[in-house]
Amino acid sequence: MKIHVVYDAKGEVIATGVPLPPAYDFSGPRSGPMALEEQHVGEMEVPSELAHLSLAELSERLQVDTKESPHRLKAKGS
């Protein structure tokens, strides 16, 4: 399962959301999490052992491994 993630340079998750469909029309108004200055955004795979959690729970229990390339999600403390 992939989610949309906004995170900072330290890998702290700021917001999560459902990824937009590939055919999404970007010319109109946008909604959902968007990155501000000094933040990053990406679509990332949720670790399988946490895929059953809600977006709110994922925001609290995940962080982004910014040392990996490409960046990836991992459980906090792992």
C-alpha positions in Angstrom: 0.0 0.0 0.0 1.4 3.4 -1.0 0.6 6.7 0.8 1.3 10.3 0.1 3.7 11.7 2.7 4.9 15.2 3.7 8.0 15.1 5.8 10.9 17.3 7.0 14.7 17.0 6.5 15.0 14.8 9.6 12.4 12.4 8.3 9.6 13.4 10.7 6.2 12.7 9.1 4.1 15.9 9.0 1.1 14.6 7.1 -0.2 11.6 5.2 -2.8 11.2 2.5 -4.2 8.9 -0.1 -2.2 9.1 -3.4 -3.9 10.8 -6.3 -4.9 8.6 -9.2 -2.6 8.7 -12.3 -5.2 10.4 -14.4 -5.8 13.3 -11.9 -6.3 16.7 -13.6 -3.8 19.0 -11.9 -5.2 22.1 -13.6 -8.0 22.6 -11.0 -8.0 23.2 -7.3 -5.9 20.9 -5.2 -6.6 19.3 -1.8 -4.7 17.1 0.5 -1.3 17.4 2.2 1.1 19.7 0.4 4.7 20.5 1.3 5.8 23.9 2.5 9.3 25.4 2.3 11.9 23.1 3.9 9.6 20.1 3.6 9.5 17.2 1.2 6.7 15.2 -0.4 6.6 11.7 -1.8 4.5 8.7 -2.5 6.0 5.8 -0.5 5.2 2.2 0.3 4.0 1.5 3.8 5.8 -1.4 5.6 3.6 -4.4 5.4 3.4 -4.9 9.1 1.8 -1.5 9.5 -0.5 -1.5 6.4 -3.6 -2.2 8.6 -3.3 1.2 10.4 -5.3 4.3 9.6 -3.6 7.4 8.0 -3.6 9.1 11.4 -2.0 6.1 13.1 0.6 5.9 10.3 1.5 9.6 10.7 2.3 8.9 14.4 4.1 5.6 14.0 6.2 6.1 10.8 9.2 8.2 9.9 11.1 8.6 6.6 14.5 7.1 6.3 16.3 10.0 4.5 19.6 8.1 4.4 18.2 5.7 1.9 17.9 6.6 -1.7 15.1 6.8 -2.6 13.7 7.8 0.7 11.5 5.1 2.3 9.1 4.8 5.2 10.0 2.8 8.3 8.6 2.3 11.8 9.8 4.9 14.3 12.7 3.5 16.3 13.7 0.9 13.8 
